[in-house]
Amino acid sequence: MLDLDNTLIHSRDVGMDPSIKQPSFSLIDSLLHLYSAEMNPFRYQVKCRPFLAEFMLEMMPHFQIFFYTAGIRNYGKLIMEVIKHHCLDSENIPDNLRPVIEQTFRPERLIARDDNERYVSQLERVMNSNNLQNNMGGGDATLKLNIFKSLKALAGDNDSIFVILDDRDDVWMNDLGQLPQNLLKIPPYFFHDTPGVTSRLQSFAKLFFDLNKYCDLDMALVTFKEYLLQVHSNFYRNFDKKKGNKQLTDIKYYL
């Protein structure tokens, strides 16, 4: 389960335009992997996290991937299309991987804020109710929302084969105030200046302009890629011999 905003991408609101007819995106800078994206009435600038394509292309053959966003569903679908384009724009993609890419980015693989009634508990539903009515598409605006996420619709009471990658852990707290043991917290990714974010002295964008260099130093996805591949290997090593042992067939044992 992959979070979108500030985990895989950084999306900045750049204005509103009620005349937008349909969702669309275009590549602004191929070196920075920077996109312009829009859906009525919102306009965004979307920066792919460094090594995002490499991360996705390595994960897709090993994991069945789902995406989660605190944004609305149309926003999530738009960002998924941006990431899909970014992946397909990579060089030397094996032909047998292309159908996997198409499958991974199907709309059914997305859980969004306006899927609230289907994907959260009764308590979380009450706490989220005001946010559902909030006129925010996605991106930095959702940093202000107290959204609660859940795997219940996908996992039911058995989350033994799920791994969650998110830059926030507070949104995964359950009714009892507990965090899931299969949650991996990745450092949040902010490329642009972001009001209210004090964890960075300056944005990567400012560094680019000041130094006049195309160099993004964020390596988090490289680290998590190697870690998750090792988790996958350990989980499936001699898997037939592990059957019947509940602990050894639970992914959380290997995290």
Number of C-alpha atoms within 10 A of each C-alpha: 19 17 20 24 29 23 23 28 24 23 28 23 17 13 11 14 13 10 9 14 11 9 16 16 19 14 16 15 11 10 8 16 17 21 21 19 25 24 21 17 15 19 23 23 21 27 25 24 25 21 15 22 21 15 19 21 19 15 17 15 14 12 17 13 18 18 21 23 25 29 26 20 20 17 25 25 23 18 27 20 18 24 24 17 15 20 19 15 12 11 7 7 12 8 8 9 13 14 9 14 17 11 15 22 18 13 17 11 16 21 28 20 24 19 13 21 14 12 20 19 18 11 11 19 18 13 14 21 14 12 20 19 9 11 9 17 23 26 24 22 17 19 15 9 16 14 23 22 24 21 19 14 12 13 12 9 9 11 17 17 13 18 21 20 20 24 21 16 17 14 16 19 15 17 11 6 9 10 14 17 14 19 19 17 14 18 14 17 23 25 23 18 15 15 8 9 12 8 8 11 8 15 14 20 16 13 15 13 10 9 9 9 9 13 14 14 8 15 12 18 21 14 11 16 18 13 13 19 15 13 18 16 14 16 20 13 11 10 12 9 9 14 11 9 9 10 13 18 18 17 20 19 15 16 17
